[in-house]
Amino acid sequence: MASPQLSNYLISNRKRLSLSQKEVAFLLGNKGGAKVSRYERFDREPSLETALALEVIFQRSTSELFSGLYQKVEQEVIERAKTLANETDQGDPKRQIFINIANKSLN
């Protein structure tokens, strides 16, 4: 299993570009940096639109910016795929899709 990741890497990416929270907030269409601070402290998860905007700003994929959250969601989906693969009829073509997802945990 991969090593645990931080929930997000917003602070390091903001600092890499020498941006203030207020500047990032402006780029997101907000007036102050309070929301950005909450995202950075893991107090709040951004909407999909905001996450995509952060991807544009930081020039990093959303799954990279939120790698810890991505890892958590990935594991949950893999576990559900394993359940579906075991419950689905052997002859059902969808079963292979579930097996492929479930086998991702082996990589």
Secondary structure, 3 states (H helix, E strand, C coil): CCCCCCCCCHHHHHHHCCCCHHHHHHHHCCCCCHHHHHHHCCCCCCCHHHHHHHHHHHCCCHHHHCHHHHHHHHHHHHHHHHHHHHHCCCCCCHHHHHHHHHHHHHC
